[in-house]
Amino acid sequence: MKKQRSYPFWIQALLVGCWLLSGLSYAPAAACDDSARLQQVMLAEDVSARAGLDEVLAGQLPFHPINAELPVNLGSTDSAFWLRIRLENPGDQTVTRWLAIGPARLRHVDLFEPKDGRWQETRGGMAEPFSKRAIPTLSQTFELDLPPHSTREVLARVTSETTIMIKPGLWKAEQFMLMEQKDQQVTYFISGMTLLMLVLGLLLALFAHESAFLVFGLLAQCYTLFFWSFSGLAYRELWPDSPEWALHSIGFFETLSAALLLVLHRILLKTPRYLPRLDRLVVLLTAWFLLLAALMVLTPYYRILVLLMKLAGLAIAIGSPVLGYYASRQGVPLRGYGYAIYTLPWQVTSMYYFASINWLPPLPRWPGLYGVPFALLLSTVFILYGLADQLNRARRAHELMEQRQREVLEGLVMERTIELQQAKTLAEHTLEEQRQFLAMVSHEVRTPLANIKTAAQLLELRAKDEESIDILGRILRGAHRLAQFFDNYLTFDRLNTRQWVLSETRVDLPARLQTLCDHYARIATHQVYLSLAPEVIKQRWLCADAQLLSVLLDNLFENALKYSPAGSTIVLSAYIGEDNDLRLAVSDQGIGIATDELDLVFNKFFRSTQVGRVVGAGLGLYLVRRIARLHGGSIKLESRPGKGTTAVLRLPQRRWIYE
């Protein structure tokens, strides 16, 4: 048995899309009504485009019959065309029918019909806002009442800057709407496909960081807006009250799509790299199309601009296969993306334009109905293939470059690792020597400081005059601050090197607080008070690290003394909180702390902007918070600038020792 041939997935998807498209766009011609019909249609050309109804009725324009069953292509011209349409109703009843003149893009379509011995004019076409149309169809239609057994004649005048295509027909309303709905399905299918391209392009541009996908999405959207404008859907759905823009948008979006197509050429075929001389021509053409797009909006010479755009578009239609061929010889895969077959939609629309102005022989309608959607589908496949190929090439090049950089970096890292290891060993050795030195200095200084403090206290007891007492007080405060500095530094060093482990013992809290207050009352020039709640005196014993607790309380007291004026009051209070936890509060009448700095003062080495010339290392409150957290507690500041500060230490209930 012969093995069945298997096609690539993208070819199968293309065939399925074409099959679906043919099903959607199949629109059998709806038969005109038999009881009322067009008996004769005659055409006359007004070259001056100035003849009015009176001149036409006087026979100044020669009419000749045309075949109403086929569309008549009158090209792109400044002439006005008059239609003499004879209608017949052989039936026994009055019927209402729609008279269709031509496609949606005609600018002026005016109907003249005799009523009550006078000719009545009804204006239509794109020159009139769509919202004012009596019949909301894309093609221009007029509603006529035909009496039974009657023959009547109407006149229609048609002018437009676009190609003038007329196809008179007499329809039942439901028949015409069905026919127009079938034609719209093709445009909606194209719109859905190009909108999907835009979404896909945006997503790929966002995640793949490749601008080519964004250009592809914008190009697809320009094609969508062009087809909507060309078919009249945009006039009905997007800008129904903008007749001028409804006409000019056809050429604008087609011109813009040509410019984006050239940009896509430069990205996909890599003309700046492979074909630098031809790339200059591509850039010039891109600038020319952008200029034409701007002129489409700013100037009234629409017909001339469209002709210039289509003539320049010949370079795309003819030159794209050439560019694709030379690009394929330079290494662009899939034979230069099918010799740039993704320009096929532009080539199809260009052929129909030149056929409409009689530069090419007349073309049948079905290639335009099926050819453009098929060309769009085919070009989409090749464009996506090209963009995916470029993305893969860029990814592989990026991976190769990363691999080379990784190898170089690994060598450098090995060298730097050895150097850093040596530097780390040296730094650790130096740091350890510094710690030993500072520990030795601290030990050596503590003994003289203790002697100085003892001697100063003895002299203070024997001193008789105030001046001596004041000098000895200064000596005691200086010795105390120096001792506290060493205590803070050693505590900070041990906490940061994780050498400190809580040494929890039974602490007689009231006695410890009383000793602390007596000590600061002796050395300070402030009034120091101690307030103990009865519950604190009763419970008495606390489980804590005595040394760390002393460092914490010393720092709170030292801050209160430093930032409070001499003679002010410092209050140390201990009480039981709402959760039966211990609260220790140190209150002063000092300069206070700004609200936005209440949390910052606990940072290491931070000093408030209000401290002025008061000296300090910025470690006190940092150590207070660290020690509080080691005991499972917290510290909180309550302050008003210029009114004083209260530091509240909270230790959990489990720190009490119950006997």
Secondary structure, DSSP 8 states (H G I E B T S, - for coil): --------HHHHHHHHHHHHHHHHH--------SSSEEEEEEEEEETTS---HHHHHTT-S--EE--TTS-EEEES-S-EEEEEEEEEE-SSS-EEEEEEEE-TT-SEEEEEEEETTEEEEE--STTS-GGG-SS--SSEEEEEEE-TTEEEEEEEEEE-SS-EEE--EEE-HHHHHHHHHHHHHHHHHHHHHHHHHHHHHHHHHHHH--HHHHHHHHHHHHHHHHHHHHHTHHHHHT-TT-HHHHHHHHHHHHHHHHHHHHHHHHHHS-HHHH-HHHHHHHHHHHHHHHHHHHHHHH-S-HHHHHHHHHHHHHHHHHHHHHHHHHHHHTT-HHHHHHHHGGGHHHHHHHHHHHHHTTSS----HHHHHHHHHHHHHHHHHHHHHHHHHHHHHHHHHHHHHHHHHHHHHHHHHHHHHHHHHHHHHHHHHHHHHHHHHHHHHHHHHHHHHHHHHHHHHHHHHH--SHHHHHHHHHHHHHHHHHHHHHHHHHHHHHHHTT-----EEEEEHHHHHHHHHHHHHHH-SSEEEEEE-HHHHHH-EEEEEHHHHHHHHHHHHHHHHHTS-TT-EEEEEEEE-TTS-EEEEEE--S----GGGTTGGGSTT---TT-TT----S-HHHHHHHHHHHTT-EEEEEEETTTEEEEEEEE-GGGB---
